[in-house]
């Protein structure tokens, strides 16, 4: 797609992911939040709409309690705030659940959303999947997102494996995945990030497995 009409969606870049049980483990959170900041600066420089999302639960909740320190945006995001930002509070994984964000984007002619923030394994994944039904193209910045270590009755997966696996999965169908550097260049050039598809990814996967 040439000249995509993008909006940057900053997903849950909140203090809960920097101090506590939900600390982002991969990529290193200090590095990923710096790339989030770069993405915001690039969006501002090119007059892209910016949507900033905060997950929130009622007062007294163990995480994301509205008004609590963990609910607050990371300073790297908050210090860049502009009146033009669309701010959204959410309660589910998808940034589209229970609000009018899809209509807001449509009213501005947006055809591509750019996802940065946390977590890869929940809200980034859920939002990318939800965008497919809305007919929106999705770009995910792999170094401006992040995952946590996971373990439950189904097994164990370290954060690096969670993140890298989901980047491959997203790129195979739901999104074009790239670094922030590549995205900044694409924005400047007025072009979309190159994506893949399930068939091509499957063929490449079989070739890699048999090599």
N, C-alpha and C positions, 0 to 999 in steps of 0.2 A: 504494500500500500504506500503510495506517495502522498506526502503532505497529510499525515494522520492528524486528527484533531484530538490531542491528548489532554487528560487531566491526571495530575499526580495525586494518588491516594496514600496518605501516610497513616498506616494502620497501627494503632496501639503502641506508639513509642512512649511508653509510660515507665515510671520508676519501678513498678512491680517487676519489670524484667531486668533490673539492674541491682536489686538487693532483695534476696529471699529465695524461696523454693523455686520460683519461676525464672531465675537468672538465665539469660541466654548463654549458651555454651559454645555454639559454633555458627558462623564465624565469631571470633572474639567480639564481644559486645561493644567495646570501645571503638573497634574498627568499623563495625557495621553502622553504628550511630553516626560516625563521621561521614559515611557514604550517604546516609539518609539526609544529613545536612547539605551535602553537595547536591543531591537531587532537588531539594527544596530551593537552593540558590539558583540552580539551573532553570527550574520552573518559573521562578520570579523573573529571571533574566529574559525569558522567552514568552512571558505573559501567559503561561499555562494556568488554568484553574487548579487550585490546591484544595483538597479535601483532607481534613485532619480528624481522625476517628479516635475516640477514647472508649475503651471497654469500661463499663461501670456496673456495680452491684449495690444493693442498699447499704446504708450505714450499718456498721457492725459486721459486715461480711469479712471473711478471713483474707480475701484478696480483692483488689479493685473497688474497695468501699468508697463510694462517692465522697469527695472531699478529703480523703486520706492522703498521706504522702505517696503511697504506692500508686494511687489513681492519677497523680499529677503527671503531666507531660515531662519528658526529659528536657532539661534546659536547652539542649542543642536545637530542639524544636520550638519550645516556647519563646526563646529569644528572637526567633525569626518571624513571629506571628504578625499577620497583617489583617486589617479589617475585611479584606476581600475573601479570606479563607472561609470555606464552608465547614463548620464544626458539627460533628455528629457524635452522639452517645449511642453505644450499641450494647446489646445484651447476649448476642449469639455470635457464632463464628463469622458469618458473612457480613460484610459491610452494608449489604443491601437489605438485610432482614429488618422488617418493622419500621421502615422509614421511606422517605420519598427521594432518596439519592438517585435512583434510576431516572426519575422524571427530571430532576435538577440537571443531570448530565445531558439528557436528551434536549432540554431547552437551550442548552449552550452548544449543541451540535457536536458533542464529544462522541467519538467512535472508538477510542482507545483509552483504557485506564492503565496506569503505571503503578504497580504495587510495591511499596517498600514498608518495612516494619516487621512486626512480630505477631504470632510466631509462624514460621514456615509451616509447621505441622498442624496448625489449627486455622487461624484467621486468614492467612495468605492463601492457603489451599482452599478453604471454604469460599472465599471471595472470588478466586479465579474460576472455580467451578460454577458459581452462581452467575458470573458474567456471561458464560456461554449461552445460557437460556435467554439472556437479555440481548444477545446479538452484539455484544461489545468485544472488541479485541483486547487482549491483555498482554502487558509486558511486566515481567518480574525481574527485579535487579538482585542478582544472587548474592552480592556482597553488601547489600543494604537490607537484608532480611536475616533471620536467624532462628535456630532451633534449640531445643533442650534435650537432655538425656531422658530416655523413656524406659520404663520397666513395668510390666504388669503380668497377669496370668498368661498372656499370649506370648511373652518373651521379653527380650531386652534389646534395645537399640541405642547406641551412643549418638550424641547430637550430630557429630560429623556425618554419620551414616544416614540419619534421618534427613538432614538437610540436603546432602548430595543426591540421595535417592529421589527425594521429592522434586528437586530441580530437574532431574532427568524426566520424571513422570510429567511434570507440568509442561516441559518443553515438547513432550511427545504429543500433546493434544490441546491443553488448556491455555498455554501462554507461550510467548517468545521470551526465553530466559537469556540474560546477558549481564555483563558487569556494568557498573555505573559508568566507567570510562567509555564503553561502547555505546551506552545509551546517550550520554552527553554528546557524542559525535553524531549520533543519529538525529537527535533533536536539532542540532545546528544545521544539519544537511536537509532537514525536512523529510526524512524517510523513516519507515517503520523498521523495527528490528527484525532480522530474518528468523523465521520459526521452522519447525519441523511438522511432522504429522505421525499418526500412529503406525501407518504402513511403513514409512521410511525408517522410523525408529525401530520397528520390529525387525526389518531387514538388516539394519546395521547391528542390532543386538545379536542376531543369529550369526552374522559374519564375525563379530568380536568373540563370541563364545566358541566358534570353531577354529579360530586362528591359533 
